[in-house]
Amino acid sequence: MAISDYLTDTLMDKKKEVVLFSATAIALYGYDQGMMSLINTNYDYLDTMGISEESPLVGIIVSVYYLGCAVGAIFASLLADKGGRKPSIFACLSVTALGNLFMFVAGLGYDKGAMTMMFLGRIIMGLGVGGIDAVIPVYSSELNSEGGRGEALAKEFQSNIFGLNMAFAINLAVTNGLGKENQWAWRIPIIAMQIYPVLLLSFIYRLPETPRWFIFHDREADAKAALTDIYGEDEMHGKYDELVKAHEEESSHSVGYSDMIFPSGSQFHPTMVTVMGQVNQALTGYGAVSVYGPQIFELLGLGVSQAEYLTQGNYISYFFLMTFAWLLIDRVGRRLLMVGGALGLTACFALLTLLGGLAQNSDKLGIPDRPLAIVGSIFLFIATGIFGIGWLSEVWLIPTEIFPSTSRAQGSAISVIIWGLANFAVTLLTPIGFNNLSYWLFLVFAFTNLFAGWWTWAYSPETGGRSFEENQQFFEDAKEHNTWLVTRVNKGEFKGMPKSEKDQDGESAPLLTGGS
């Protein structure tokens, strides 16, 4: 096959285009985490903001971004339901680019108001990225089958780690090349982020709107046109009939936020599963590891330069280990990976507490600190991989699988809201933990991971390998059994993956199948 033919085939394949677009969009989330890691320790940045490295304002500047994400998720989900998934994504990308520019020009040629401009930039960029994180999983999930939803989203979140690596690598390169006293060592990583929204905005016109959304809004002609674009004229009619049938089954059940956030609401139970998934992910501590990576390694007794290089190595290892996430998530299920991941993280953080304590007190104990730092770094690498496999993508996937179409965007928005609020708290409190708890911070994470594993085992159903309708049936059955314990609903049927293949129809049918 000629190169031109291959490129044409790749560009014209809607499934590949959607996966590539979604993955690139999700990389924005990781880029910001890697971007702020070394900016927080840049001397010119701290001087421009008028703060010290130990100031609580360092954490506040980082964390207000997550508040922006929480608010952005609400507006993006409303726009996604009213105006379509694609217009919502377009608006979010534009807002992200604007916020990034605000951050870049903060204090550029002036001193007064630099911190205010940075705060505005962080919040505005959070509005955009939070909206992207709310809509992209819904958009991707509505175009994949129950047998491939997990793999598709896990691949997209692997690109999230690519964004994390890219940002930290740029940071590390310009910091070493220009020095921590140079303003361009922190401005260049910020403006480099523009490549993502600019590239995505120039590409979004090629993507289909989800036919499900068209049918939900009674735009039959547009739905048929979208299905024809995806499948061709021959298969369009059959797919259209399936989606219309699914829509008719759901159309009588209108769902609003009040049905989700109040205990009497029809979607309160799945909402609590969504909320606790994000809370528990935050409790794993990996928001702190991603944003404050070098400082985490320093708790093991490493110097600043060594900690920075090991952070990059940890992120690279993280990226490659994420491959196991998309290989396993649709084979062993979300629940097993999450529970096993939480227990693995508990063990790792308990060991890191011991190793960190020995390293910090090595002079008193008369033992060499280097072997302790090496072993501790190995366990931190392992813990990061465990988090990527067991917790990174699962909590974003589950909300897209347990809500009906009438509330799927709202459910994903609630997921982002809780993620934003939880990470706001974690990134705000972590610097305080560094200064007051030192290596005992690892022990805090060990206990929080133990709680996350217990809650997931007790209350989070296995959603993999099942259609949207089957997952929604779990919550109906839980209401009949008057319990939320997974083991007591339908004799524990949702403890694991289904034992047999289910026929695909209605909402369970993939809208993008096949490939090349």
One Martini backbone bead per residue (centre of mass of N, CA, C, O) as a GRO file, in nm:
protein
  516
    1MET     BB    1   0.096   0.037   0.024
    2ALA     BB    2   0.073   0.349  -0.009
    3ILE     BB    3   0.120   0.621   0.176
    4SER     BB    4  -0.122   0.785   0.072
    5ASP     BB    5  -0.332   0.559   0.121
    6TYR     BB    6  -0.287   0.528   0.422
    7LEU     BB    7  -0.355   0.818   0.503
    8THR     BB    8  -0.638   0.823   0.386
    9ASP     BB    9  -0.747   0.586   0.553
   10THR     BB   10  -0.691   0.709   0.831
   11LEU     BB   11  -0.854   0.979   0.793
   12MET     BB   12  -1.136   0.826   0.699
   13ASP     BB   13  -1.145   0.685   0.978
   14LYS     BB   14  -1.363   0.737   1.231
   15LYS     BB   15  -1.253   0.574   1.465
   16LYS     BB   16  -0.963   0.688   1.461
   17GLU     BB   17  -1.041   0.985   1.489
   18VAL     BB   18  -1.183   0.971   1.762
   19VAL     BB   19  -0.951   0.849   1.927
   20LEU     BB   20  -0.739   1.064   1.862
   21PHE     BB   21  -0.895   1.307   1.963
   22SER     BB   22  -0.959   1.214   2.253
   23ALA     BB   23  -0.665   1.166   2.339
   24THR     BB   24  -0.564   1.457   2.294
   25ALA     BB   25  -0.764   1.592   2.489
   26ILE     BB   26  -0.676   1.432   2.748
   27ALA     BB   27  -0.378   1.545   2.752
   28LEU     BB   28  -0.439   1.816   2.887
   29TYR     BB   29  -0.463   1.715   3.178
   30GLY     BB   30  -0.161   1.615   3.200
   31TYR     BB   31  -0.005   1.870   3.123
   32ASP     BB   32  -0.065   2.047   3.370
   33GLN     BB   33   0.072   1.871   3.581
   34GLY     BB   34   0.360   1.881   3.450
   35MET     BB   35   0.388   2.191   3.429
   36MET     BB   36   0.374   2.266   3.752
   37SER     BB   37   0.606   2.116   3.891
   38LEU     BB   38   0.850   2.332   3.807
   39ILE     BB   39   0.719   2.608   3.835
   40ASN     BB   40   0.699   2.602   4.154
   41THR     BB   41   1.046   2.624   4.154
   42ASN     BB   42   1.068   2.890   4.013
   43TYR     BB   43   1.214   3.186   4.091
   44ASP     BB   44   1.077   3.385   3.893
   45TYR     BB   45   0.790   3.301   3.947
   46LEU     BB   46   0.786   3.364   4.251
   47ASP     BB   47   0.868   3.663   4.215
   48THR     BB   48   0.634   3.748   4.027
   49MET     BB   49   0.414   3.657   4.249
   50GLY     BB   50   0.528   3.719   4.547
   51ILE     BB   51   0.655   3.434   4.653
   52SER     BB   52   0.722   3.151   4.826
   53GLU     BB   53   0.783   2.812   4.830
   54GLU     BB   54   0.618   2.788   5.123
   55SER     BB   55   0.368   2.902   5.025
   56PRO     BB   56   0.027   2.849   5.004
   57LEU     BB   57  -0.006   2.985   4.716
   58VAL     BB   58   0.108   2.758   4.547
   59GLY     BB   59  -0.137   2.565   4.592
   60ILE     BB   60  -0.364   2.761   4.510
   61ILE     BB   61  -0.286   2.806   4.214
   62VAL     BB   62  -0.321   2.511   4.140
   63SER     BB   63  -0.619   2.449   4.264
   64VAL     BB   64  -0.815   2.651   4.109
   65TYR     BB   65  -0.834   2.486   3.853
   66TYR     BB   66  -1.035   2.272   3.977
   67LEU     BB   67  -1.267   2.466   4.013
   68GLY     BB   68  -1.297   2.526   3.714
   69CYS     BB   69  -1.362   2.236   3.633
   70ALA     BB   70  -1.627   2.208   3.789
   71VAL     BB   71  -1.777   2.436   3.638
   72GLY     BB   72  -1.722   2.348   3.342
   73ALA     BB   73  -1.883   2.081   3.354
   74ILE     BB   74  -2.163   2.203   3.373
   75PHE     BB   75  -2.169   2.373   3.110
   76ALA     BB   76  -2.083   2.146   2.913
   77SER     BB   77  -2.320   1.951   2.967
   78LEU     BB   78  -2.543   2.144   2.881
   79LEU     BB   79  -2.436   2.188   2.592
   80ALA     BB   80  -2.428   1.886   2.510
   81ASP     BB   81  -2.742   1.853   2.534
   82LYS     BB   82  -2.842   2.105   2.363
   83GLY     BB   83  -2.599   2.136   2.116
   84GLY     BB   84  -2.378   1.919   2.157
   85ARG     BB   85  -2.078   1.768   2.164
   86LYS     BB   86  -1.907   1.936   1.964
   87PRO     BB   87  -1.966   2.231   2.058
   88SER     BB   88  -1.861   2.183   2.344
   89ILE     BB   89  -1.570   2.112   2.269
   90PHE     BB   90  -1.505   2.372   2.119
   91ALA     BB   91  -1.549   2.567   2.357
   92CYS     BB   92  -1.341   2.438   2.551
   93LEU     BB   93  -1.089   2.481   2.377
   94SER     BB   94  -1.108   2.791   2.365
   95VAL     BB   95  -1.089   2.841   2.672
   96THR     BB   96  -0.818   2.705   2.715
   97ALA     BB   97  -0.651   2.895   2.535
   98LEU     BB   98  -0.714   3.153   2.693
   99GLY     BB   99  -0.605   3.071   2.973
  100ASN     BB  100  -0.315   3.019   2.877
  101LEU     BB  101  -0.255   3.315   2.794
  102PHE     BB  102  -0.288   3.439   3.072
  103MET     BB  103  -0.052   3.285   3.199
  104PHE     BB  104   0.176   3.380   3.007
  105VAL     BB  105   0.128   3.709   3.071
  106ALA     BB  106   0.201   3.692   3.359
  107GLY     BB  107   0.423   3.948   3.423
  108LEU     BB  108   0.475   4.059   3.125
  109GLY     BB  109   0.622   4.369   3.184
  110TYR     BB  110   0.497   4.334   3.478
  111ASP     BB  111   0.385   4.332   3.829
  112LYS     BB  112   0.114   4.433   3.869
  113GLY     BB  113  -0.116   4.162   3.872
  114ALA     BB  114   0.012   3.878   3.819
  115MET     BB  115  -0.152   3.692   4.009
  116THR     BB  116  -0.429   3.758   3.896
  117MET     BB  117  -0.372   3.652   3.610
  118MET     BB  118  -0.306   3.363   3.699
  119PHE     BB  119  -0.575   3.298   3.830
  120LEU     BB  120  -0.745   3.343   3.577
  121GLY     BB  121  -0.604   3.136   3.398
  122ARG     BB  122  -0.658   2.887   3.573
  123ILE     BB  123  -0.967   2.905   3.574
  124ILE     BB  124  -1.022   2.917   3.268
  125MET     BB  125  -0.873   2.656   3.196
  126GLY     BB  126  -1.050   2.480   3.380
  127LEU     BB  127  -1.314   2.518   3.231
  128GLY     BB  128  -1.216   2.371   2.973
  129VAL     BB  129  -1.100   2.100   3.084
  130GLY     BB  130  -1.351   2.015   3.241
  131GLY     BB  131  -1.531   1.996   2.991
  132ILE     BB  132  -1.367   1.784   2.842
  133ASP     BB  133  -1.380   1.564   3.072
  134ALA     BB  134  -1.698   1.543   3.046
  135VAL     BB  135  -1.744   1.487   2.724
  136ILE     BB  136  -1.544   1.282   2.602
  137PRO     BB  137  -1.639   1.015   2.742
  138VAL     BB  138  -1.921   1.030   2.616
  139TYR     BB  139  -1.847   1.041   2.319
  140SER     BB  140  -1.684   0.775   2.320
  141SER     BB  141  -1.897   0.579   2.445
  142GLU     BB  142  -2.124   0.630   2.217
  143LEU     BB  143  -1.889   0.490   2.003
  144ASN     BB  144  -1.899   0.217   2.182
  145SER     BB  145  -1.877  -0.087   2.300
  146GLU     BB  146  -1.894  -0.297   2.574
  147GLY     BB  147  -1.616  -0.448   2.472
  148GLY     BB  148  -1.453  -0.136   2.422
  149ARG     BB  149  -1.470   0.101   2.626
  150GLY     BB  150  -1.224   0.060   2.812
  151GLU     BB  151  -0.997   0.055   2.603
  152ALA     BB  152  -1.051   0.331   2.476
  153LEU     BB  153  -1.015   0.503   2.739
  154ALA     BB  154  -0.735   0.397   2.823
  155LYS     BB  155  -0.592   0.507   2.574
  156GLU     BB  156  -0.661   0.802   2.627
  157PHE     BB  157  -0.513   0.802   2.914
  158GLN     BB  158  -0.234   0.749   2.801
  159SER     BB  159  -0.221   1.035   2.675
  160ASN     BB  160  -0.221   1.179   2.942
  161ILE     BB  161   0.073   1.080   3.005
  162PHE     BB  162   0.199   1.213   2.766
  163GLY     BB  163   0.138   1.502   2.858
  164LEU     BB  164   0.298   1.482   3.118
  165ASN     BB  165   0.572   1.420   2.983
  166MET     BB  166   0.593   1.663   2.796
  167ALA     BB  167   0.584   1.885   3.011
  168PHE     BB  168   0.826   1.789   3.186
  169ALA     BB  169   1.040   1.784   2.961
  170ILE     BB  170   1.027   2.082   2.893
  171ASN     BB  171   1.085   2.183   3.174
  172LEU     BB  172   1.361   2.041   3.213
  173ALA     BB  173   1.506   2.161   2.967
  174VAL     BB  174   1.469   2.472   3.029
  175THR     BB  175   1.585   2.464   3.315
  176ASN     BB  176   1.870   2.359   3.234
  177GLY     BB  177   1.924   2.578   3.005
  178LEU     BB  178   1.827   2.857   3.177
  179GLY     BB  179   1.716   2.835   3.453
  180LYS     BB  180   1.543   2.932   3.755
  181GLU     BB  181   1.582   3.259   3.685
  182ASN     BB  182   1.416   3.220   3.422
  183GLN     BB  183   1.117   3.304   3.271
  184TRP     BB  184   1.123   3.097   3.020
  185ALA     BB  185   1.121   2.833   3.200
  186TRP     BB  186   0.793   2.888   3.250
  187ARG     BB  187   0.661   2.997   2.979
  188ILE     BB  188   0.710   2.780   2.764
  189PRO     BB  189   0.536   2.544   2.883
  190ILE     BB  190   0.273   2.701   2.861
  191ILE     BB  191   0.261   2.775   2.548
  192ALA     BB  192   0.296   2.477   2.442
  193MET     BB  193  -0.005   2.393   2.498
  194GLN     BB  194  -0.140   2.516   2.234
  195ILE     BB  195  -0.118   2.269   2.045
  196TYR     BB  196  -0.379   2.130   2.130
  197PRO     BB  197  -0.620   2.326   2.070
  198VAL     BB  198  -0.534   2.399   1.781
  199LEU     BB  199  -0.538   2.114   1.660
  200LEU     BB  200  -0.832   2.038   1.743
  201LEU     BB  201  -0.982   2.278   1.605
  202SER     BB  202  -0.874   2.189   1.310
  203PHE     BB  203  -1.023   1.882   1.334
  204ILE     BB  204  -1.333   1.869   1.430
  205TYR     BB  205  -1.490   1.879   1.152
  206ARG     BB  206  -1.447   1.557   1.092
  207LEU     BB  207  -1.646   1.486   1.302
  208PRO     BB  208  -1.897   1.322   1.451
  209GLU     BB  209  -2.194   1.321   1.561
  210THR     BB  210  -2.397   1.170   1.766
  211PRO     BB  211  -2.673   0.992   1.685
  212ARG     BB  212  -2.803   0.989   1.961
  213TRP     BB  213  -2.840   1.296   1.985
  214PHE     BB  214  -3.019   1.337   1.740
  215ILE     BB  215  -3.249   1.149   1.833
  216PHE     BB  216  -3.306   1.290   2.107
  217HIS     BB  217  -3.372   1.564   1.909
  218ASP     BB  218  -3.534   1.485   1.648
  219ARG     BB  219  -3.289   1.438   1.411
  220GLU     BB  220  -3.316   1.222   1.171
  221ALA     BB  221  -3.150   1.326   0.929
  222ASP     BB  222  -2.884   1.363   1.084
  223ALA     BB  223  -2.859   1.072   1.184
  224LYS     BB  224  -2.845   0.943   0.902
  225ALA     BB  225  -2.596   1.099   0.807
  226ALA     BB  226  -2.405   0.997   1.029
  227LEU     BB  227  -2.440   0.691   0.973
  228THR     BB  228  -2.344   0.707   0.680
  229ASP     BB  229  -2.060   0.814   0.746
  230ILE     BB  230  -1.985   0.556   0.911
  231TYR     BB  231  -2.131   0.297   0.734
  232GLY     BB  232  -2.329   0.359   0.522
  233GLU     BB  233  -2.616   0.296   0.348
  234ASP     BB  234  -2.672  -0.009   0.417
  235GLU     BB  235  -2.648   0.019   0.752
  236MET     BB  236  -2.816   0.262   0.850
  237HIS     BB  237  -3.109   0.154   0.903
  238GLY     BB  238  -3.049  -0.050   1.128
  239LYS     BB  239  -2.915   0.149   1.327
  240TYR     BB  240  -3.150   0.344   1.346
  241ASP     BB  241  -3.361   0.151   1.467
  242GLU     BB  242  -3.205   0.088   1.728
  243LEU     BB  243  -3.192   0.383   1.838
  244VAL     BB  244  -3.495   0.440   1.843
  245LYS     BB  245  -3.569   0.219   2.042
  246ALA     BB  246  -3.393   0.323   2.277
  247HIS     BB  247  -3.527   0.603   2.294
  248GLU     BB  248  -3.820   0.508   2.357
  249GLU     BB  249  -3.741   0.369   2.633
  250GLU     BB  250  -3.630   0.661   2.761
  251SER     BB  251  -3.822   0.914   2.705
  252SER     BB  252  -4.007   0.873   2.977
  253HIS     BB  253  -3.718   0.947   3.137
  254SER     BB  254  -3.672   1.223   3.293
  255VAL     BB  255  -3.354   1.387   3.383
  256GLY     BB  256  -3.218   1.553   3.660
  257TYR     BB  257  -3.027   1.676   3.911
  258SER     BB  258  -3.240   1.612   4.134
  259ASP     BB  259  -3.227   1.293   4.065
  260MET     BB  260  -2.908   1.278   4.167
  261ILE     BB  261  -2.869   1.450   4.462
  262PHE     BB  262  -3.120   1.310   4.579
  263PRO     BB  263  -3.230   1.036   4.755
  264SER     BB  264  -3.516   1.025   4.587
  265GLY     BB  265  -3.380   0.981   4.333
  266SER     BB  266  -3.334   0.774   4.054
  267GLN     BB  267  -2.994   0.863   4.040
  268PHE     BB  268  -2.845   0.844   4.323
  269HIS     BB  269  -2.681   0.584   4.327
  270PRO     BB  270  -2.497   0.630   4.072
  271THR     BB  271  -2.391   0.899   4.182
  272MET     BB  272  -2.239   0.780   4.431
  273VAL     BB  273  -2.049   0.605   4.268
  274THR     BB  274  -1.921   0.842   4.121
  275VAL     BB  275  -1.827   1.011   4.360
  276MET     BB  276  -1.654   0.786   4.506
  277GLY     BB  277  -1.459   0.737   4.277
  278GLN     BB  278  -1.324   1.021   4.290
  279VAL     BB  279  -1.252   1.028   4.587
  280ASN     BB  280  -1.076   0.769   4.582
  281GLN     BB  281  -0.873   0.869   4.377
  282ALA     BB  282  -0.771   1.103   4.554
  283LEU     BB  283  -0.688   0.907   4.798
  284THR     BB  284  -0.435   0.781   4.653
  285GLY     BB  285  -0.239   1.056   4.582
  286TYR     BB  286  -0.186   1.116   4.258
  287GLY     BB  287  -0.217   1.419   4.240
  288ALA     BB  288   0.041   1.478   4.402
  289VAL     BB  289   0.250   1.318   4.232
  290SER     BB  290   0.203   1.476   3.965
  291VAL     BB  291   0.249   1.780   4.076
  292TYR     BB  292   0.483   1.682   4.319
  293GLY     BB  293   0.712   1.484   4.234
  294PRO     BB  294   0.991   1.590   4.338
  295GLN     BB  295   0.902   1.618   4.640
  296ILE     BB  296   0.849   1.317   4.683
  297PHE     BB  297   1.146   1.223   4.637
  298GLU     BB  298   1.269   1.399   4.866
  299LEU     BB  299   1.142   1.224   5.101
  300LEU     BB  300   1.376   0.993   5.028
  301GLY     BB  301   1.662   1.175   5.016
  302LEU     BB  302   1.678   1.346   4.764
  303GLY     BB  303   1.783   1.551   4.543
  304VAL     BB  304   1.670   1.778   4.327
  305SER     BB  305   1.788   1.668   4.057
  306GLN     BB  306   1.721   1.371   4.103
  307ALA     BB  307   1.415   1.409   4.140
  308GLU     BB  308   1.356   1.520   3.854
  309TYR     BB  309   1.458   1.274   3.688
  310LEU     BB  310   1.283   1.059   3.831
  311THR     BB  311   1.015   1.179   3.752
  312GLN     BB  312   1.046   1.131   3.451
  313GLY     BB  313   1.086   0.824   3.476
  314ASN     BB  314   0.811   0.772   3.608
  315TYR     BB  315   0.638   0.878   3.369
  316ILE     BB  316   0.740   0.679   3.158
  317SER     BB  317   0.656   0.424   3.306
  318TYR     BB  318   0.357   0.500   3.325
  319PHE     BB  319   0.297   0.495   3.022
  320PHE     BB  320   0.370   0.191   2.967
  321LEU     BB  321   0.190   0.059   3.196
  322MET     BB  322  -0.089   0.150   3.067
  323THR     BB  323  -0.119  -0.089   2.875
  324PHE     BB  324  -0.246  -0.283   3.089
  325ALA     BB  325  -0.515  -0.141   3.112
  326TRP     BB  326  -0.626  -0.196   2.811
  327LEU     BB  327  -0.579  -0.512   2.834
  328LEU     BB  328  -0.769  -0.560   3.113
  329ILE     BB  329  -1.045  -0.397   3.152
  330ASP     BB  330  -1.220  -0.607   2.946
  331ARG     BB  331  -1.128  -0.885   3.102
  332VAL     BB  332  -1.142  -0.828   3.437
  333GLY     BB  333  -1.220  -0.540   3.503
  334ARG     BB  334  -1.272  -0.269   3.711
  335ARG     BB  335  -1.297  -0.375   4.007
  336LEU     BB  336  -1.039  -0.548   4.032
  337LEU     BB  337  -0.838  -0.320   3.967
  338MET     BB  338  -0.920  -0.129   4.200
  339VAL     BB  339  -0.882  -0.313   4.445
  340GLY     BB  340  -0.594  -0.409   4.381
  341GLY     BB  341  -0.473  -0.124   4.363
  342ALA     BB  342  -0.531  -0.029   4.653
  343LEU     BB  343  -0.366  -0.254   4.794
  344GLY     BB  344  -0.097  -0.194   4.654
  345LEU     BB  345  -0.076   0.103   4.756
  346THR     BB  346  -0.077   0.044   5.054
  347ALA     BB  347   0.188  -0.116   5.058
  348CYS     BB  348   0.372   0.100   4.930
  349PHE     BB  349   0.321   0.334   5.138
  350ALA     BB  350   0.417   0.180   5.384
  351LEU     BB  351   0.708   0.139   5.280
  352LEU     BB  352   0.766   0.446   5.230
  353THR     BB  353   0.753   0.525   5.523
  354LEU     BB  354   0.992   0.359   5.619
  355LEU     BB  355   1.207   0.463   5.412
  356GLY     BB  356   1.174   0.765   5.473
  357GLY     BB  357   1.249   0.750   5.774
  358LEU     BB  358   1.532   0.631   5.735
  359ALA     BB  359   1.643   0.854   5.548
  360GLN     BB  360   1.588   1.105   5.741
  361ASN     BB  361   1.756   0.918   5.986
  362SER     BB  362   2.046   0.812   5.899
  363ASP     BB  363   2.245   0.963   6.084
  364LYS     BB  364   2.134   0.859   6.357
  365LEU     BB  365   2.152   0.542   6.261
  366GLY     BB  366   2.407   0.483   6.070
  367ILE     BB  367   2.297   0.489   5.766
  368PRO     BB  368   2.263   0.463   5.443
  369ASP     BB  369   2.065   0.653   5.205
  370ARG     BB  370   2.085   0.547   4.912
  371PRO     BB  371   1.947   0.264   4.922
  372LEU     BB  372   1.677   0.377   5.023
  373ALA     BB  373   1.619   0.561   4.777
  374ILE     BB  374   1.617   0.337   4.565
  375VAL     BB  375   1.394   0.158   4.682
  376GLY     BB  376   1.181   0.383   4.702
  377SER     BB  377   1.173   0.447   4.396
  378ILE     BB  378   1.074   0.172   4.304
  379PHE     BB  379   0.803   0.184   4.464
  380LEU     BB  380   0.702   0.442   4.321
  381PHE     BB  381   0.691   0.321   4.041
  382ILE     BB  382   0.495   0.094   4.109
  383ALA     BB  383   0.263   0.270   4.219
  384THR     BB  384   0.213   0.427   3.958
  385GLY     BB  385   0.135   0.181   3.787
  386ILE     BB  386  -0.102   0.088   3.960
  387PHE     BB  387  -0.271   0.339   3.923
  388GLY     BB  388  -0.295   0.333   3.613
  389ILE     BB  389  -0.438   0.050   3.602
  390GLY     BB  390  -0.666   0.092   3.852
  391TRP     BB  391  -0.752   0.441   3.848
  392LEU     BB  392  -0.751   0.640   3.607
  393SER     BB  393  -1.002   0.537   3.404
  394GLU     BB  394  -1.238   0.402   3.562
  395VAL     BB  395  -1.382   0.661   3.694
  396TRP     BB  396  -1.458   0.768   3.398
  397LEU     BB  397  -1.619   0.523   3.282
  398ILE     BB  398  -1.859   0.445   3.468
  399PRO     BB  399  -2.054   0.695   3.418
  400THR     BB  400  -2.096   0.602   3.105
  401GLU     BB  401  -2.250   0.308   3.207
  402ILE     BB  402  -2.501   0.394   3.438
  403PHE     BB  403  -2.644   0.592   3.251
  404PRO     BB  404  -2.868   0.734   3.080
  405SER     BB  405  -2.895   0.945   2.817
  406THR     BB  406  -3.054   1.168   2.990
  407SER     BB  407  -2.774   1.158   3.212
  408ARG     BB  408  -2.477   1.123   3.110
  409ALA     BB  409  -2.359   1.410   3.110
  410GLN     BB  410  -2.423   1.472   3.408
  411GLY     BB  411  -2.259   1.238   3.526
  412SER     BB  412  -1.987   1.334   3.411
  413ALA     BB  413  -1.995   1.611   3.547
  414ILE     BB  414  -1.996   1.513   3.840
  415SER     BB  415  -1.726   1.375   3.818
  416VAL     BB  416  -1.564   1.638   3.764
  417ILE     BB  417  -1.648   1.797   4.010
  418ILE     BB  418  -1.528   1.602   4.219
  419TRP     BB  419  -1.247   1.601   4.105
  420GLY     BB  420  -1.196   1.902   4.145
  421LEU     BB  421  -1.248   1.919   4.453
  422ALA     BB  422  -1.051   1.695   4.543
  423ASN     BB  423  -0.793   1.819   4.403
  424PHE     BB  424  -0.802   2.082   4.547
  425ALA     BB  425  -0.746   1.962   4.825
  426VAL     BB  426  -0.485   1.804   4.765
  427THR     BB  427  -0.311   2.042   4.635
  428LEU     BB  428  -0.343   2.224   4.890
  429LEU     BB  429  -0.240   2.013   5.125
  430THR     BB  430   0.036   1.893   5.039
  431PRO     BB  431   0.237   2.122   5.114
  432ILE     BB  432   0.159   2.101   5.411
  433GLY     BB  433   0.252   1.809   5.442
  434PHE     BB  434   0.548   1.852   5.381
  435ASN     BB  435   0.598   2.061   5.625
  436ASN     BB  436   0.458   1.860   5.864
  437LEU     BB  437   0.494   1.533   5.782
  438SER     BB  438   0.647   1.435   5.555
  439TYR     BB  439   0.674   1.093   5.536
  440TRP     BB  440   0.384   1.056   5.673
  441LEU     BB  441   0.218   1.096   5.414
  442PHE     BB  442   0.230   0.799   5.322
  443LEU     BB  443   0.046   0.688   5.551
  444VAL     BB  444  -0.205   0.837   5.471
  445PHE     BB  445  -0.226   0.696   5.189
  446ALA     BB  446  -0.255   0.409   5.294
  447PHE     BB  447  -0.533   0.452   5.436
  448THR     BB  448  -0.692   0.571   5.192
  449ASN     BB  449  -0.659   0.316   5.014
  450LEU     BB  450  -0.803   0.119   5.199
  451PHE     BB  451  -1.075   0.257   5.178
  452ALA     BB  452  -1.108   0.247   4.868
  453GLY     BB  453  -1.111  -0.064   4.849
  454TRP     BB  454  -1.352  -0.121   5.031
  455TRP     BB  455  -1.571   0.046   4.889
  456THR     BB  456  -1.551  -0.088   4.612
  457TRP     BB  457  -1.618  -0.377   4.703
  458ALA     BB  458  -1.902  -0.303   4.832
  459TYR     BB  459  -2.037  -0.069   4.598
  460SER     BB  460  -1.899  -0.142   4.317
  461PRO     BB  461  -1.990  -0.232   4.019
  462GLU     BB  462  -1.969  -0.432   3.745
  463THR     BB  463  -1.961  -0.285   3.399
  464GLY     BB  464  -1.828  -0.487   3.233
  465GLY     BB  465  -1.972  -0.646   2.949
  466ARG     BB  466  -2.216  -0.441   2.951
  467SER     BB  467  -2.486  -0.286   2.909
  468PHE     BB  468  -2.650  -0.010   2.991
  469GLU     BB  469  -2.909  -0.158   3.082
  470GLU     BB  470  -2.778  -0.363   3.276
  471ASN     BB  471  -2.655  -0.154   3.468
  472GLN     BB  472  -2.927  -0.018   3.541
  473GLN     BB  473  -3.055  -0.276   3.668
  474PHE     BB  474  -2.891  -0.289   3.927
  475PHE     BB  475  -3.033  -0.039   4.063
  476GLU     BB  476  -3.314  -0.161   4.061
  477ASP     BB  477  -3.240  -0.414   4.232
  478ALA     BB  478  -3.128  -0.263   4.480
  479LYS     BB  479  -3.401  -0.141   4.554
  480GLU     BB  480  -3.548  -0.412   4.598
  481HIS     BB  481  -3.321  -0.514   4.816
  482ASN     BB  482  -3.233  -0.276   5.002
  483THR     BB  483  -2.929  -0.240   4.870
  484TRP     BB  484  -2.568  -0.162   4.795
  485LEU     BB  485  -2.452  -0.432   4.811
  486VAL     BB  486  -2.315  -0.628   4.578
  487THR     BB  487  -2.342  -0.919   4.720
  488ARG     BB  488  -2.684  -0.868   4.756
  489VAL     BB  489  -2.721  -0.844   4.446
  490ASN     BB  490  -2.808  -1.099   4.272
  491LYS     BB  491  -2.591  -1.283   4.417
  492GLY     BB  492  -2.336  -1.117   4.302
  493GLU     BB  493  -2.329  -1.066   3.984
  494PHE     BB  494  -2.152  -0.772   4.009
  495LYS     BB  495  -1.857  -0.867   4.097
  496GLY     BB  496  -1.828  -0.939   3.788
  497MET     BB  497  -1.804  -1.060   3.501
  498PRO     BB  498  -1.965  -1.192   3.263
  499LYS     BB  499  -1.998  -1.531   3.146
  500SER     BB  500  -2.149  -1.415   2.890
  501GLU     BB  501  -2.251  -1.323   2.595
  502LYS     BB  502  -2.417  -1.041   2.469
  503ASP     BB  503  -2.649  -0.910   2.301
  504GLN     BB  504  -2.674  -0.650   2.071
  505ASP     BB  505  -2.869  -0.360   2.165
  506GLY     BB  506  -2.929  -0.059   2.129
  507GLU     BB  507  -2.717   0.078   2.361
  508SER     BB  508  -2.500  -0.166   2.313
  509ALA     BB  509  -2.438  -0.068   2.044
  510PRO     BB  510  -2.210   0.007   1.821
  511LEU     BB  511  -2.103   0.291   1.622
  512LEU     BB  512  -1.797   0.186   1.619
  513THR     BB  513  -1.668  -0.038   1.388
  514GLY     BB  514  -1.399  -0.155   1.319
  515GLY     BB  515  -1.160  -0.016   1.075
  516SER     BB  516  -0.974  -0.059   0.796
   0.00000   0.00000   0.00000
